[in-house]
Each structure stands twice: as C-alpha cells, then as structure tokens.
Amino acid sequence: MGLGDALARLKLRLQLGFWPPPLDGMQTFSRMRFLHDCVLDLAPAAGAALEVGCFKGGSTVYLGMACRRRGIAPVAAIDLFTGTPGWNQSFDTHDEARARLDRWGLADVRLIRGDSRVVAWDMPLAVLHIDGDHSFEACSADLARFAPHLVPGGIVILDDYDDVHPGVTRAAREFLARGGFEIARDNYRAGGNGSICLRRVQAR
C-alpha cells in the first residue's frame, strides 16, 4: 500500500469510525465511501441488505458496517468466489472474504456461494448492491431479479457506472426508463470508478 492509500485509509478511519479494509481489485476509497454513505443516508430501516459480487469481502465490510448503524438486517452477499467466467480466476476467495468479515466484527453477514441468476431469494430488501459481472446482460439480469424485492424507498447501488463499463451504464439507464425508480445520488465518472444510487419511488 502506498502513502496515498495509507493516508486515505486514515482519513476514512476518522470519518467513518472504523478502519476501512484494504482495497481489492478495481475498488477505490471514494466508491466504497459512496456505498457506505448511501446506505447510511438514504436506505429505509425496514428490509434486508443484499450484495451481488463480494470477491474478498472489502465492499461487504462497508455495506455491513453501514447497515449495522442504520439498523438494517440481515445482510447477505452472493458470489461464485471463483470470479466471473471471463476472469479465468484460478483461486477461491470465499475463506478470505469470511475471515475479513469476521475480523471486522461482521460474523452475522451471510455469504452465499452461487450464481446470482439462480440463487433463491424471497426477502424484502432495503438495500441492493450490485457489483458482479459488469456486462449489460448480467447487470440487467441482477436488476430484474432482485430490484422487485426492494421496499418502497429502498435503494440499489451499482458500482462501475462509468464510461469504462458501458454495459453497467446501459443497464442502469434502461432500468430507469421503465419507471418506478429515481436517481437518488450520482457518482458518475467518465474515466472510470463511478457509481450510482437508485431509489424505489414510494407510492403516493
């Protein structure tokens, strides 16, 4: 970890009240902060939280800590833990994710090994975090599968909403065009590392 990352972690420690885990893969501290703050500031307290795409559990720590403060439970994360098919990943990250969550005091977060397209889910959701396969087809399938479980006012945070991942931006925009959701907070980045938070419109 470079000096810049170390200073960013220290700053987040002072702001959030817990030591942020090291960054994994394509994560950035600004994007992880966006996830944490959207849950804390915007999510309703009623319903569960679900993450699609856990990898080594870094983002799951931010999600779990924010949900704990907001009173959202249970929290679960779905992942193959062997990477998306295009990654050709040869290692398994389940045990590392489990150990990280336990180390941050989040032993109650449930890890579900499986394909998000077929894993059973029937609980109402306050929060949905999508950071799985970044293709249009996969992101659209995750939205179609889990967004209907969001309670009124429930939020969905999509990572990689930026020009570097056109499949995610297209999926989000087509999803919004169908109605029932609004942009609650936008962290769009043309050069990558963007995010967006959508909120289910409450019935009037």
C-alpha positions as CSV (number, residue, x, y, z in Angstrom):
1,M,0.0,0.0,0.0
2,G,1.4,3.4,-1.0
3,L,1.5,6.5,1.2
4,G,-1.6,8.0,-0.6
5,D,-3.7,4.9,0.1
6,A,-2.5,4.8,3.7
7,L,-3.5,8.5,4.2
8,A,-6.8,7.8,2.6
9,R,-7.5,4.9,5.0
10,L,-6.6,7.1,7.9
11,K,-8.9,9.8,6.8
12,L,-11.7,7.3,6.3
13,R,-11.0,5.9,9.8
14,L,-11.6,9.3,11.3
15,Q,-14.7,10.0,9.2
16,L,-16.4,6.6,9.4
17,G,-15.3,5.4,12.8
18,F,-13.7,2.1,11.7
19,W,-10.6,1.1,9.8
20,P,-11.5,0.5,6.2
21,P,-10.2,-2.8,4.7
22,P,-7.5,-2.7,2.0
23,L,-8.8,-2.1,-1.5
24,D,-9.4,-5.2,-3.7
25,G,-9.5,-5.4,-7.5
26,M,-11.0,-2.2,-9.0
27,Q,-12.2,-0.7,-5.8
28,T,-11.4,2.9,-4.8
29,F,-11.9,4.5,-1.4
30,S,-14.2,7.1,-2.9
31,R,-16.5,4.4,-4.3
32,M,-16.5,2.5,-1.1
33,R,-17.4,5.7,0.8
34,F,-20.2,6.3,-1.7
35,L,-21.6,2.9,-0.9
36,H,-21.4,3.4,2.8
37,D,-22.9,6.8,2.8
38,C,-25.8,5.9,0.5
39,V,-26.8,3.2,2.9
40,L,-26.5,5.4,6.0
41,D,-28.1,8.4,4.5
42,L,-30.8,7.1,2.1
43,A,-31.8,3.5,2.9
44,P,-35.0,2.7,4.8
45,A,-34.6,0.8,8.0
46,A,-37.1,-1.9,7.1
47,G,-35.8,-4.8,5.0
48,A,-32.6,-6.8,4.4
49,A,-29.5,-5.9,2.5
50,L,-28.1,-8.0,-0.4
51,E,-24.8,-7.6,-2.2
52,V,-24.2,-9.3,-5.6
53,G,-20.5,-9.6,-6.1
54,C,-18.4,-10.0,-2.9
55,F,-15.0,-11.1,-4.1
56,K,-12.8,-10.8,-0.9
57,G,-15.4,-9.0,1.2
58,G,-14.0,-5.5,1.0
59,S,-17.1,-3.8,-0.1
60,T,-19.1,-6.1,2.1
61,V,-17.4,-4.6,5.1
62,Y,-18.6,-1.1,4.2
63,L,-22.1,-2.4,3.5
64,G,-22.2,-4.4,6.7
65,M,-21.0,-1.5,8.9
66,A,-23.4,1.0,7.4
67,C,-26.3,-1.5,7.7
68,R,-25.4,-2.1,11.4
69,R,-25.6,1.6,12.1
70,R,-28.8,2.0,10.1
71,G,-30.4,-1.0,11.8
72,I,-30.8,-3.0,8.6
73,A,-30.7,-6.8,8.9
74,P,-30.0,-9.4,7.8
75,V,-27.1,-8.7,5.4
76,A,-26.1,-11.3,2.8
77,A,-23.7,-11.4,-0.2
78,I,-23.8,-13.6,-3.2
79,D,-20.7,-14.6,-5.2
80,L,-19.2,-17.5,-7.0
81,F,-16.0,-16.7,-5.2
82,T,-14.1,-18.0,-8.3
83,G,-14.5,-14.9,-10.4
84,T,-16.8,-14.2,-13.3
85,P,-16.3,-16.6,-16.3
86,G,-14.3,-14.1,-18.3
87,W,-11.7,-13.6,-15.5
88,N,-10.2,-17.1,-15.7
89,Q,-9.6,-16.9,-12.0
90,S,-7.9,-19.9,-10.6
91,F,-8.2,-19.2,-6.9
92,D,-11.2,-19.2,-4.5
93,T,-11.9,-16.1,-2.3
94,H,-14.7,-17.5,0.0
95,D,-12.5,-18.2,3.0
96,E,-10.7,-14.9,2.7
97,A,-14.0,-13.0,2.5
98,R,-15.3,-14.9,5.5
99,A,-12.2,-14.2,7.5
100,R,-12.3,-10.5,6.7
101,L,-15.9,-10.1,7.7
102,D,-15.2,-11.9,11.0
103,R,-12.2,-9.7,11.6
104,W,-14.3,-6.6,11.2
105,G,-17.0,-8.0,13.6
106,L,-19.4,-8.9,10.9
107,A,-19.8,-12.6,11.6
108,D,-23.5,-12.3,11.1
109,V,-23.2,-11.4,7.4
110,R,-24.2,-14.4,5.4
111,L,-22.1,-15.4,2.4
112,I,-24.0,-17.3,-0.3
113,R,-21.9,-19.2,-2.8
114,G,-23.8,-19.4,-6.1
115,D,-24.8,-17.8,-9.4
116,S,-27.0,-14.7,-8.8
117,R,-29.2,-15.8,-11.6
118,V,-30.4,-18.9,-9.8
119,V,-29.8,-18.3,-6.0
120,A,-33.1,-18.3,-4.2
121,W,-34.2,-15.0,-2.6
122,D,-37.6,-14.0,-1.2
123,M,-36.9,-11.4,1.5
124,P,-37.9,-7.7,1.2
125,L,-34.8,-5.6,0.6
126,A,-33.9,-2.1,1.9
127,V,-30.5,-2.2,0.1
128,L,-29.3,-3.9,-3.0
129,H,-25.6,-3.5,-4.0
130,I,-24.7,-4.8,-7.5
131,D,-21.0,-5.3,-8.3
132,G,-20.9,-8.6,-10.1
133,D,-20.4,-9.3,-13.8
134,H,-20.2,-5.9,-15.5
135,S,-21.8,-7.0,-18.8
136,F,-25.1,-5.4,-19.8
137,E,-26.8,-8.8,-19.8
138,A,-25.6,-9.8,-16.3
139,C,-26.3,-6.4,-14.7
140,S,-29.7,-6.3,-16.3
141,A,-30.4,-9.8,-15.0
142,D,-29.4,-8.8,-11.5
143,L,-31.6,-5.8,-11.6
144,A,-34.6,-7.7,-12.9
145,R,-34.1,-10.5,-10.4
146,F,-33.6,-8.5,-7.2
147,A,-34.9,-5.0,-7.6
148,P,-38.6,-6.1,-7.3
149,H,-37.7,-7.2,-3.7
150,L,-36.9,-3.6,-2.8
151,V,-39.4,-2.0,-0.4
152,P,-40.7,1.5,-1.2
153,G,-37.8,3.9,-0.7
154,G,-35.4,1.0,-1.0
155,I,-32.1,1.7,-2.8
156,V,-29.9,-0.1,-5.3
157,I,-26.3,1.0,-5.6
158,L,-24.5,0.0,-8.9
159,D,-20.7,0.1,-8.9
160,D,-18.8,0.8,-12.2
161,Y,-21.4,3.2,-13.5
162,D,-19.0,5.0,-15.9
163,D,-17.7,5.1,-19.4
164,V,-15.3,2.3,-18.8
165,H,-18.2,-0.1,-18.2
166,P,-20.9,0.7,-20.8
167,G,-22.8,-2.4,-20.0
168,V,-23.5,-1.2,-16.5
169,T,-24.5,2.3,-17.6
170,R,-26.8,1.0,-20.3
171,A,-28.4,-1.5,-17.9
172,A,-29.0,1.3,-15.3
173,R,-30.4,3.7,-17.8
174,E,-32.8,1.2,-19.4
175,F,-33.9,0.1,-16.0
176,L,-34.6,3.7,-15.0
177,A,-36.6,4.2,-18.2
178,R,-39.0,1.5,-17.2
179,G,-40.2,3.7,-14.3
180,G,-40.6,3.1,-10.6
181,F,-37.1,4.3,-9.7
182,E,-35.3,7.6,-9.5
183,I,-31.7,8.7,-9.2
184,A,-31.1,9.3,-5.5
185,R,-27.3,10.0,-5.7
186,D,-24.9,10.1,-8.6
187,N,-21.2,9.4,-8.5
188,Y,-20.7,9.2,-12.3
189,R,-17.1,9.2,-13.6
190,A,-16.3,9.4,-17.3
191,G,-12.9,7.9,-16.7
192,G,-13.9,5.0,-14.5
193,N,-14.6,4.4,-10.8
194,G,-18.2,5.7,-10.9
195,S,-21.3,4.6,-9.0
196,I,-25.0,5.4,-8.9
197,C,-27.7,5.0,-6.3
198,L,-31.3,4.5,-7.5
199,R,-34.3,4.6,-5.1
200,R,-37.6,2.9,-5.5
201,V,-40.3,5.6,-5.8
202,Q,-42.7,5.5,-2.8
203,A,-46.4,5.1,-3.7
204,R,-48.3,8.4,-3.3
